[in-house]
């Protein structure tokens, strides 16, 4: 399989822009085909020196606005939803034995989501990835949103490139494929070959996507409030908060310049300690990037959840997971920005055995005090099991009150529950441990930083892959993961255990 990835941090401040386009006559192709005769060998687009600082800013319009545009679109949404659900239920009446009425209605709703476009497809993806929050038939039907995203035409893709880079693809690339490699809710990926022969991919944002998603999310917000007033499952799922979170995330994803810059930061930080050579992310080719597109290195590999294929390839799945988890944890607690969307399509085992992170549309960065909490957790789990340290951290952050007992008393209670599970292939889940901390914050009326919830979600993703590739490995007790975070302690512990860290 093939796809693009997102790279690393720019060194130093972001430049103010790139050079303008050359004034020489535009090369022509008599037959309209690609070929070196008409390709600019030293093309430099608007982001050749890196994106301007202003292009990295995220502008979020107010969610509560509701005008004529929203009203007209809402009519379309309701008509499509009612028509799709009615059609699906009519089919159920003809063959009632084939499925339940709730399944028929759910499948009709997802038919409508696909027809209504990117915003609703993305909402369906959230439903599919959070099955416990929604009725089972709806969550099952929503699985289609993970791979049923219609692409836009190659002609449209070419025109978008021309607008962003100032020239048509035939004058910039040695080769450009009209048929996308993949299509997602916000954009799609096309293969191309640069003038120097490097294989690359272009990630293009869907046309007019910002305006459409702004309108749709405002409608969803109003609809969510209505559902919560009338349906218990909507109140249980807190669908209004789900829409508001999606709204906040979406406008960061709708900024390709920011995504590319984050990718570059992440990629550059991978080798910060001189190791992690078995983990990577695609290199950004800034000369060919623009306001609505990212050009990057093309990767070939296998999604991390294709466990059978990975085993057939003779890849050491446990080693891949250890290396990938180590790199990601260093991003969280040392570098700051971490990958925040590690579903299987964004984490691959490459053909050369390396692990690669892809798609940096969603990233998180914990505040310093919460980074320290994660460090405290790993230090305690791995080195001294002094759970009083975690109790102090929880109190410092307001996760538990002073009236719960002394640090030692609280720590002892934690130790009694957690310590027996450490170092064993048991059900110990650091992701669940963080989720518990988030629940504790809610009980005390506190609002957790959304980045902490994002961190715990990635841990749960990772633990899912561990079950498939490395069922005997316990993430929370592997000292290799903190080799660069606590170098002296890790080296000492490795010597005591008589183990050698992998490269």
Beta strands, then each sheet from edge to edge (+ up, - down):
strand 1: 2-4
strand 2: 175-176
strand 3: 182-183
strand 4: 187-193
strand 5: 199-205
strand 6: 279-281
strand 7: 293-303
strand 8: 337-339
strand 9: 347-350
strand 10: 355-357
strand 11: 363-365
sheet 1: 1+ 7- 5+ 4- 2+
sheet 2: 1+ 7- 9+ 10- 6-
sheet 3: 1+ 7- 5+ 4- 3+
sheet 4: 8+ 11-
end
